[in-house]
């Protein structure tokens, strides 16, 4: 049985796309709505942040400068969100 180059390319592309799609994560649920002043509390946990690059050998190489910058960006954004909630 002989497989054409197009079939091999289609299979390779299909297997490459599936893992990328499987990594999508969202923090929302479609149709979910929390009524205002419902008395419910939402807990927000501080994320563990580590930023780096993948080496040629496939190993994760952390970058302290990038990690510090990412943590500062998250903290800055979180403060602005908290200010918006306080005024709402």
Biopython code that builds the backbone (N, CA, C, O; Angstrom):
import numpy as np
from Bio.PDB.StructureBuilder import StructureBuilder

atoms = [
    (1, "UNK", "N", (0.845, -1.181, 0.000)),
    (1, "UNK", "CA", (0.000, 0.000, 0.000)),
    (1, "UNK", "C", (0.887, 1.240, 0.000)),
    (1, "UNK", "O", (1.834, 1.337, 0.781)),
    (2, "UNK", "N", (0.582, 2.163, -0.858)),
    (2, "UNK", "CA", (1.386, 3.368, -1.009)),
    (2, "UNK", "C", (0.588, 4.576, -0.524)),
    (2, "UNK", "O", (-0.555, 4.777, -0.933)),
    (3, "UNK", "N", (1.201, 5.382, 0.355)),
    (3, "UNK", "CA", (0.536, 6.567, 0.883)),
    (3, "UNK", "C", (1.116, 7.792, 0.196)),
    (3, "UNK", "O", (2.335, 7.941, 0.102)),
    (4, "UNK", "N", (0.249, 8.660, -0.278)),
    (4, "UNK", "CA", (0.720, 9.853, -0.980)),
    (4, "UNK", "C", (1.319, 10.855, 0.011)),
    (4, "UNK", "O", (1.051, 10.803, 1.211)),
    (5, "UNK", "N", (2.111, 11.742, -0.508)),
    (5, "UNK", "CA", (2.739, 12.779, 0.311)),
    (5, "UNK", "C", (1.715, 13.698, 0.961)),
    (5, "UNK", "O", (1.921, 14.182, 2.074)),
    (6, "UNK", "N", (0.592, 13.940, 0.246)),
    (6, "UNK", "CA", (-0.461, 14.790, 0.801)),
    (6, "UNK", "C", (-1.111, 14.147, 2.025)),
    (6, "UNK", "O", (-1.431, 14.827, 3.000)),
    (7, "UNK", "N", (-1.302, 12.835, 1.963)),
    (7, "UNK", "CA", (-1.906, 12.129, 3.091)),
    (7, "UNK", "C", (-0.990, 12.180, 4.309)),
    (7, "UNK", "O", (-1.456, 12.380, 5.431)),
    (8, "UNK", "N", (0.298, 12.000, 4.093)),
    (8, "UNK", "CA", (1.269, 12.055, 5.191)),
    (8, "UNK", "C", (1.297, 13.458, 5.787)),
    (8, "UNK", "O", (1.342, 13.619, 7.006)),
    (9, "UNK", "N", (1.272, 14.470, 4.924)),
    (9, "UNK", "CA", (1.284, 15.851, 5.404)),
    (9, "UNK", "C", (0.023, 16.159, 6.200)),
    (9, "UNK", "O", (0.093, 16.829, 7.231)),
    (10, "UNK", "N", (-1.128, 15.680, 5.737)),
    (10, "UNK", "CA", (-2.390, 15.923, 6.435)),
    (10, "UNK", "C", (-2.393, 15.254, 7.805)),
    (10, "UNK", "O", (-2.859, 15.836, 8.785)),
    (11, "UNK", "N", (-1.875, 14.037, 7.871)),
    (11, "UNK", "CA", (-1.805, 13.331, 9.151)),
    (11, "UNK", "C", (-0.862, 14.045, 10.105)),
    (11, "UNK", "O", (-1.174, 14.210, 11.284)),
    (12, "UNK", "N", (0.293, 14.471, 9.599)),
    (12, "UNK", "CA", (1.266, 15.170, 10.441)),
    (12, "UNK", "C", (0.687, 16.485, 10.957)),
    (12, "UNK", "O", (0.869, 16.835, 12.123)),
    (13, "UNK", "N", (-0.006, 17.206, 10.089)),
    (13, "UNK", "CA", (-0.600, 18.477, 10.499)),
    (13, "UNK", "C", (-1.702, 18.241, 11.529)),
    (13, "UNK", "O", (-1.815, 18.988, 12.500)),
    (14, "UNK", "N", (-2.504, 17.216, 11.323)),
    (14, "UNK", "CA", (-3.584, 16.897, 12.252)),
    (14, "UNK", "C", (-3.072, 16.530, 13.628)),
    (14, "UNK", "O", (-3.664, 16.931, 14.630)),
    (15, "UNK", "N", (-1.992, 15.779, 13.702)),
    (15, "UNK", "CA", (-1.455, 15.401, 15.008)),
    (15, "UNK", "C", (-0.747, 16.562, 15.681)),
    (15, "UNK", "O", (-0.646, 16.585, 16.908)),
    (16, "UNK", "N", (-0.251, 17.531, 14.912)),
    (16, "UNK", "CA", (0.424, 18.689, 15.500)),
    (16, "UNK", "C", (-0.583, 19.683, 16.063)),
    (16, "UNK", "O", (-0.280, 20.380, 17.032)),
    (17, "UNK", "N", (-1.767, 19.763, 15.478)),
    (17, "UNK", "CA", (-2.761, 20.742, 15.902)),
    (17, "UNK", "C", (-3.488, 20.286, 17.164)),
    (17, "UNK", "O", (-3.848, 21.126, 17.989)),
    (18, "UNK", "N", (-3.712, 19.006, 17.339)),
    (18, "UNK", "CA", (-4.477, 18.498, 18.476)),
    (18, "UNK", "C", (-3.851, 18.866, 19.818)),
    (18, "UNK", "O", (-4.571, 19.360, 20.685)),
    (19, "UNK", "N", (-2.540, 18.654, 20.042)),
    (19, "UNK", "CA", (-1.984, 19.041, 21.343)),
    (19, "UNK", "C", (-2.089, 20.538, 21.613)),
    (19, "UNK", "O", (-2.313, 20.942, 22.754)),
    (20, "UNK", "N", (-1.931, 21.364, 20.587)),
    (20, "UNK", "CA", (-2.030, 22.807, 20.777)),
    (20, "UNK", "C", (-3.440, 23.190, 21.208)),
    (20, "UNK", "O", (-3.606, 24.046, 22.076)),
    (21, "UNK", "N", (-4.441, 22.580, 20.625)),
    (21, "UNK", "CA", (-5.817, 22.880, 20.993)),
    (21, "UNK", "C", (-6.139, 22.348, 22.386)),
    (21, "UNK", "O", (-6.937, 22.949, 23.106)),
    (22, "UNK", "N", (-5.537, 21.245, 22.767)),
    (22, "UNK", "CA", (-5.809, 20.649, 24.067)),
    (22, "UNK", "C", (-5.227, 21.485, 25.208)),
    (22, "UNK", "O", (-5.635, 21.312, 26.357)),
    (23, "UNK", "N", (-4.300, 22.373, 24.924)),
    (23, "UNK", "CA", (-3.677, 23.184, 25.959)),
    (23, "UNK", "C", (-4.490, 24.419, 26.311)),
    (23, "UNK", "O", (-4.165, 25.108, 27.278)),
    (24, "UNK", "N", (-5.526, 24.713, 25.559)),
    (24, "UNK", "CA", (-6.346, 25.889, 25.832)),
    (24, "UNK", "C", (-7.061, 25.722, 27.165)),
    (24, "UNK", "O", (-7.739, 24.720, 27.392)),
    (25, "UNK", "N", (-6.909, 26.691, 28.034)),
    (25, "UNK", "CA", (-7.573, 26.659, 29.328)),
    (25, "UNK", "C", (-8.251, 28.020, 29.550)),
    (25, "UNK", "O", (-7.647, 29.070, 29.328)),
    (26, "UNK", "N", (-9.481, 27.982, 29.980)),
    (26, "UNK", "CA", (-10.165, 29.228, 30.292)),
    (26, "UNK", "C", (-10.727, 29.135, 31.700)),
    (26, "UNK", "O", (-10.961, 28.045, 32.223)),
    (27, "UNK", "N", (-10.936, 30.277, 32.292)),
    (27, "UNK", "CA", (-11.444, 30.317, 33.660)),
    (27, "UNK", "C", (-12.918, 30.699, 33.688)),
    (27, "UNK", "O", (-13.437, 31.095, 34.731)),
    (28, "UNK", "N", (-13.586, 30.583, 32.561)),
    (28, "UNK", "CA", (-14.992, 30.929, 32.510)),
    (28, "UNK", "C", (-15.805, 29.738, 32.044)),
    (28, "UNK", "O", (-15.321, 28.875, 31.312)),
    (29, "UNK", "N", (-17.031, 29.714, 32.477)),
    (29, "UNK", "CA", (-17.939, 28.659, 32.045)),
    (29, "UNK", "C", (-19.065, 29.330, 31.269)),
    (29, "UNK", "O", (-19.688, 30.273, 31.758)),
    (30, "UNK", "N", (-19.318, 28.852, 30.080)),
    (30, "UNK", "CA", (-20.337, 29.448, 29.242)),
    (30, "UNK", "C", (-21.690, 29.395, 29.947)),
    (30, "UNK", "O", (-22.103, 28.349, 30.447)),
    (31, "UNK", "N", (-22.370, 30.534, 29.979)),
    (31, "UNK", "CA", (-23.677, 30.603, 30.606)),
    (31, "UNK", "C", (-23.647, 30.866, 32.103)),
    (31, "UNK", "O", (-24.704, 31.039, 32.709)),
    (32, "UNK", "N", (-22.471, 30.903, 32.717)),
    (32, "UNK", "CA", (-22.374, 31.146, 34.159)),
    (32, "UNK", "C", (-22.470, 32.636, 34.427)),
    (32, "UNK", "O", (-21.816, 33.445, 33.769)),
    (33, "UNK", "N", (-23.292, 32.984, 35.400)),
    (33, "UNK", "CA", (-23.411, 34.384, 35.790)),
    (33, "UNK", "C", (-23.651, 34.442, 37.286)),
    (33, "UNK", "O", (-24.515, 33.733, 37.804)),
    (34, "UNK", "N", (-22.912, 35.262, 37.974)),
    (34, "UNK", "CA", (-23.076, 35.444, 39.414)),
    (34, "UNK", "C", (-23.872, 36.725, 39.626)),
    (34, "UNK", "O", (-23.398, 37.806, 39.276)),
    (35, "UNK", "N", (-25.064, 36.627, 40.187)),
    (35, "UNK", "CA", (-25.886, 37.823, 40.389)),
    (35, "UNK", "C", (-25.194, 38.819, 41.320)),
    (35, "UNK", "O", (-24.524, 38.432, 42.278)),
    (36, "UNK", "N", (-25.366, 40.086, 41.026)),
    (36, "UNK", "CA", (-24.788, 41.139, 41.868)),
    (36, "UNK", "C", (-25.390, 41.070, 43.262)),
    (36, "UNK", "O", (-26.576, 40.782, 43.425)),
    (37, "UNK", "N", (-24.571, 41.333, 44.252)),
    (37, "UNK", "CA", (-24.983, 41.355, 45.655)),
    (37, "UNK", "C", (-25.622, 40.030, 46.098)),
    (37, "UNK", "O", (-26.571, 40.024, 46.882)),
    (38, "UNK", "N", (-25.101, 38.933, 45.600)),
    (38, "UNK", "CA", (-25.635, 37.618, 45.950)),
    (38, "UNK", "C", (-25.046, 37.092, 47.262)),
    (38, "UNK", "O", (-25.510, 36.087, 47.800)),
    (39, "UNK", "N", (-24.024, 37.778, 47.767)),
    (39, "UNK", "CA", (-23.414, 37.342, 49.012)),
    (39, "UNK", "C", (-22.370, 36.247, 48.824)),
    (39, "UNK", "O", (-21.775, 35.786, 49.798)),
    (40, "UNK", "N", (-22.148, 35.836, 47.614)),
    (40, "UNK", "CA", (-21.152, 34.802, 47.322)),
    (40, "UNK", "C", (-19.764, 35.430, 47.312)),
    (40, "UNK", "O", (-19.602, 36.609, 46.995)),
    (41, "UNK", "N", (-18.769, 34.626, 47.663)),
    (41, "UNK", "CA", (-17.386, 35.097, 47.648)),
    (41, "UNK", "C", (-16.596, 34.300, 46.619)),
    (41, "UNK", "O", (-16.796, 33.097, 46.451)),
    (42, "UNK", "N", (-15.718, 34.981, 45.955)),
    (42, "UNK", "CA", (-14.840, 34.341, 44.982)),
    (42, "UNK", "C", (-13.418, 34.422, 45.529)),
    (42, "UNK", "O", (-12.915, 35.505, 45.827)),
    (43, "UNK", "N", (-12.786, 33.271, 45.654)),
    (43, "UNK", "CA", (-11.404, 33.235, 46.121)),
    (43, "UNK", "C", (-10.468, 33.321, 44.922)),
    (43, "UNK", "O", (-10.647, 32.618, 43.927)),
    (44, "UNK", "N", (-9.483, 34.181, 45.028)),
    (44, "UNK", "CA", (-8.485, 34.322, 43.974)),
    (44, "UNK", "C", (-7.139, 33.988, 44.597)),
    (44, "UNK", "O", (-6.707, 34.632, 45.553)),
    (45, "UNK", "N", (-6.490, 32.988, 44.053)),
    (45, "UNK", "CA", (-5.199, 32.556, 44.567)),
    (45, "UNK", "C", (-4.073, 33.177, 43.756)),
    (45, "UNK", "O", (-4.191, 33.368, 42.546)),
    (46, "UNK", "N", (-2.993, 33.486, 44.435)),
    (46, "UNK", "CA", (-1.823, 34.025, 43.761)),
    (46, "UNK", "C", (-1.215, 32.924, 42.887)),
    (46, "UNK", "O", (-0.932, 31.832, 43.379)),
    (47, "UNK", "N", (-1.014, 33.198, 41.620)),
    (47, "UNK", "CA", (-0.457, 32.155, 40.740)),
    (47, "UNK", "C", (1.039, 31.959, 40.976)),
    (47, "UNK", "O", (1.747, 32.896, 41.347)),
    (48, "UNK", "N", (1.499, 30.761, 40.763)),
    (48, "UNK", "CA", (2.934, 30.483, 40.787)),
    (48, "UNK", "C", (3.457, 30.791, 39.389)),
    (48, "UNK", "O", (3.050, 30.150, 38.421)),
    (49, "UNK", "N", (4.348, 31.758, 39.277)),
    (49, "UNK", "CA", (4.818, 32.215, 37.974)),
    (49, "UNK", "C", (6.289, 31.879, 37.820)),
    (49, "UNK", "O", (7.105, 32.201, 38.683)),
    (50, "UNK", "N", (6.614, 31.238, 36.728)),
    (50, "UNK", "CA", (7.992, 30.961, 36.360)),
    (50, "UNK", "C", (8.084, 31.072, 34.851)),
    (50, "UNK", "O", (7.437, 30.316, 34.126)),
    (51, "UNK", "N", (8.887, 32.013, 34.377)),
    (51, "UNK", "CA", (8.993, 32.265, 32.944)),
    (51, "UNK", "C", (10.385, 31.886, 32.482)),
    (51, "UNK", "O", (11.369, 32.139, 33.177)),
    (52, "UNK", "N", (10.466, 31.291, 31.334)),
    (52, "UNK", "CA", (11.755, 30.893, 30.792)),
    (52, "UNK", "C", (11.638, 30.507, 29.333)),
    (52, "UNK", "O", (10.687, 30.878, 28.646)),
    (53, "UNK", "N", (12.602, 29.769, 28.884)),
    (53, "UNK", "CA", (12.639, 29.339, 27.491)),
    (53, "UNK", "C", (12.899, 27.842, 27.431)),
    (53, "UNK", "O", (13.429, 27.246, 28.369)),
    (54, "UNK", "N", (12.522, 27.258, 26.326)),
    (54, "UNK", "CA", (12.782, 25.838, 26.122)),
    (54, "UNK", "C", (14.108, 25.710, 25.375)),
    (54, "UNK", "O", (14.307, 26.310, 24.319)),
    (55, "UNK", "N", (14.997, 24.923, 25.945)),
    (55, "UNK", "CA", (16.310, 24.751, 25.327)),
    (55, "UNK", "C", (16.198, 23.849, 24.104)),
    (55, "UNK", "O", (15.149, 23.261, 23.843)),
    (56, "UNK", "N", (17.280, 23.751, 23.374)),
    (56, "UNK", "CA", (17.314, 22.889, 22.204)),
    (56, "UNK", "C", (17.044, 21.444, 22.584)),
    (56, "UNK", "O", (16.442, 20.700, 21.809)),
    (57, "UNK", "N", (17.479, 21.044, 23.760)),
    (57, "UNK", "CA", (17.260, 19.682, 24.232)),
    (57, "UNK", "C", (15.870, 19.459, 24.814)),
    (57, "UNK", "O", (15.548, 18.347, 25.233)),
    (58, "UNK", "N", (15.043, 20.501, 24.847)),
    (58, "UNK", "CA", (13.686, 20.360, 25.337)),
    (58, "UNK", "C", (13.518, 20.649, 26.813)),
    (58, "UNK", "O", (12.420, 20.504, 27.350)),
    (59, "UNK", "N", (14.585, 21.053, 27.478)),
    (59, "UNK", "CA", (14.516, 21.344, 28.918)),
    (59, "UNK", "C", (14.077, 22.793, 29.140)),
    (59, "UNK", "O", (14.375, 23.675, 28.334)),
    (60, "UNK", "N", (13.368, 23.022, 30.238)),
    (60, "UNK", "CA", (12.944, 24.363, 30.612)),
    (60, "UNK", "C", (14.101, 25.079, 31.285)),
    (60, "UNK", "O", (14.693, 24.560, 32.231)),
    (61, "UNK", "N", (14.421, 26.261, 30.804)),
    (61, "UNK", "CA", (15.491, 27.075, 31.385)),
    (61, "UNK", "C", (14.875, 28.352, 31.937)),
    (61, "UNK", "O", (14.547, 29.255, 31.167)),
    (62, "UNK", "N", (14.709, 28.452, 33.261)),
    (62, "UNK", "CA", (14.084, 29.642, 33.831)),
    (62, "UNK", "C", (14.917, 30.895, 33.608)),
    (62, "UNK", "O", (16.146, 30.843, 33.557)),
    (63, "UNK", "N", (14.225, 32.021, 33.475)),
    (63, "UNK", "CA", (14.878, 33.308, 33.299)),
    (63, "UNK", "C", (14.368, 34.215, 34.414)),
    (63, "UNK", "O", (13.201, 34.606, 34.416)),
    (64, "UNK", "N", (15.241, 34.547, 35.359)),
    (64, "UNK", "CA", (14.843, 35.316, 36.543)),
    (64, "UNK", "C", (14.321, 36.704, 36.174)),
    (64, "UNK", "O", (13.355, 37.174, 36.775)),
    (65, "UNK", "N", (14.939, 37.361, 35.204)),
    (65, "UNK", "CA", (14.486, 38.697, 34.805)),
    (65, "UNK", "C", (13.064, 38.659, 34.253)),
    (65, "UNK", "O", (12.230, 39.492, 34.609)),
    (66, "UNK", "N", (12.796, 37.695, 33.389)),
    (66, "UNK", "CA", (11.462, 37.556, 32.801)),
    (66, "UNK", "C", (10.439, 37.229, 33.885)),
    (66, "UNK", "O", (9.330, 37.763, 33.885)),
    (67, "UNK", "N", (10.822, 36.346, 34.807)),
    (67, "UNK", "CA", (9.907, 35.953, 35.882)),
    (67, "UNK", "C", (9.573, 37.146, 36.765)),
    (67, "UNK", "O", (8.410, 37.352, 37.112)),
    (68, "UNK", "N", (10.581, 37.935, 37.133)),
    (68, "UNK", "CA", (10.345, 39.125, 37.954)),
    (68, "UNK", "C", (9.432, 40.111, 37.241)),
    (68, "UNK", "O", (8.532, 40.679, 37.859)),
    (69, "UNK", "N", (9.654, 40.320, 35.957)),
    (69, "UNK", "CA", (8.833, 41.243, 35.173)),
    (69, "UNK", "C", (7.395, 40.732, 35.074)),
    (69, "UNK", "O", (6.452, 41.515, 35.192)),
    (70, "UNK", "N", (7.222, 39.433, 34.859)),
    (70, "UNK", "CA", (5.882, 38.852, 34.774)),
    (70, "UNK", "C", (5.147, 39.002, 36.096)),
    (70, "UNK", "O", (3.968, 39.354, 36.115)),
    (71, "UNK", "N", (5.832, 38.739, 37.195)),
    (71, "UNK", "CA", (5.204, 38.890, 38.511)),
    (71, "UNK", "C", (4.808, 40.340, 38.773)),
    (71, "UNK", "O", (3.742, 40.603, 39.329)),
    (72, "UNK", "N", (5.668, 41.282, 38.373)),
    (72, "UNK", "CA", (5.354, 42.707, 38.548)),
    (72, "UNK", "C", (4.154, 43.101, 37.688)),
    (72, "UNK", "O", (3.297, 43.861, 38.139)),
    (73, "UNK", "N", (4.083, 42.596, 36.458)),
    (73, "UNK", "CA", (2.954, 42.897, 35.577)),
    (73, "UNK", "C", (1.649, 42.355, 36.152)),
    (73, "UNK", "O", (0.619, 43.028, 36.105)),
    (74, "UNK", "N", (1.694, 41.148, 36.689)),
    (74, "UNK", "CA", (0.496, 40.549, 37.278)),
    (74, "UNK", "C", (0.057, 41.366, 38.493)),
    (74, "UNK", "O", (-1.132, 41.641, 38.655)),
    (75, "UNK", "N", (0.998, 41.754, 39.343)),
    (75, "UNK", "CA", (0.666, 42.535, 40.539)),
    (75, "UNK", "C", (0.067, 43.888, 40.162)),
    (75, "UNK", "O", (-0.898, 44.334, 40.783)),
    (76, "UNK", "N", (0.629, 44.536, 39.156)),
    (76, "UNK", "CA", (0.120, 45.834, 38.707)),
    (76, "UNK", "C", (-1.299, 45.697, 38.179)),
    (76, "UNK", "O", (-2.176, 46.489, 38.523)),
    (77, "UNK", "N", (-1.517, 44.706, 37.355)),
    (77, "UNK", "CA", (-2.848, 44.487, 36.786)),
    (77, "UNK", "C", (-3.856, 44.131, 37.883)),
    (77, "UNK", "O", (-4.991, 44.607, 37.871)),
    (78, "UNK", "N", (-3.439, 43.304, 38.815)),
    (78, "UNK", "CA", (-4.328, 42.907, 39.901)),
    (78, "UNK", "C", (-4.752, 44.124, 40.720)),
    (78, "UNK", "O", (-5.914, 44.233, 41.111)),
    (79, "UNK", "N", (-3.821, 45.038, 40.980)),
    (79, "UNK", "CA", (-4.155, 46.244, 41.742)),
    (79, "UNK", "C", (-5.180, 47.090, 40.993)),
    (79, "UNK", "O", (-6.093, 47.635, 41.613)),
    (80, "UNK", "N", (-5.047, 47.211, 39.679)),
    (80, "UNK", "CA", (-6.011, 48.007, 38.912)),
    (80, "UNK", "C", (-7.386, 47.340, 38.915)),
    (80, "UNK", "O", (-8.406, 48.028, 38.957)),
    (81, "UNK", "N", (-7.420, 46.029, 38.870)),
    (81, "UNK", "CA", (-8.696, 45.308, 38.916)),
    (81, "UNK", "C", (-9.342, 45.499, 40.283)),
    (81, "UNK", "O", (-10.549, 45.722, 40.374)),
    (82, "UNK", "N", (-8.557, 45.412, 41.328)),
    (82, "UNK", "CA", (-9.102, 45.596, 42.681)),
    (82, "UNK", "C", (-9.670, 47.000, 42.859)),
    (82, "UNK", "O", (-10.700, 47.179, 43.509)),
    (83, "UNK", "N", (-8.994, 48.002, 42.277)),
    (83, "UNK", "CA", (-9.513, 49.375, 42.364)),
    (83, "UNK", "C", (-10.857, 49.486, 41.637)),
    (83, "UNK", "O", (-11.767, 50.167, 42.111)),
    (84, "UNK", "N", (-10.978, 48.824, 40.502)),
    (84, "UNK", "CA", (-12.251, 48.850, 39.771)),
    (84, "UNK", "C", (-13.354, 48.190, 40.585)),
    (84, "UNK", "O", (-14.481, 48.686, 40.610)),
    (85, "UNK", "N", (-13.052, 47.086, 41.247)),
    (85, "UNK", "CA", (-14.050, 46.400, 42.058)),
    (85, "UNK", "C", (-14.464, 47.261, 43.238)),
    (85, "UNK", "O", (-15.629, 47.255, 43.634)),
    (86, "UNK", "N", (-13.513, 48.003, 43.806)),
    (86, "UNK", "CA", (-13.812, 48.828, 44.979)),
    (86, "UNK", "C", (-14.765, 49.957, 44.630)),
    (86, "UNK", "O", (-15.539, 50.397, 45.479)),
    (87, "UNK", "N", (-14.720, 50.434, 43.390)),
    (87, "UNK", "CA", (-15.582, 51.545, 42.989)),
    (87, "UNK", "C", (-16.916, 51.068, 42.437)),
    (87, "UNK", "O", (-17.821, 51.873, 42.214)),
    (88, "UNK", "N", (-17.043, 49.765, 42.214)),
    (88, "UNK", "CA", (-18.293, 49.241, 41.619)),
    (88, "UNK", "C", (-19.379, 49.084, 42.658)),
    (88, "UNK", "O", (-20.488, 48.658, 42.334)),
]
sb = StructureBuilder()
sb.init_structure("model")
sb.init_model(0)
sb.init_chain("A")
sb.init_seg("    ")
for serial, (resi, resn, name, xyz) in enumerate(atoms, 1):
    if name == "N":
        sb.init_residue(resn, " ", resi, " ")
    sb.init_atom(name, np.array(xyz, "f"), 0.0, 1.0, " ", f" {name:<3s}", serial, name[0])
structure = sb.get_structure()
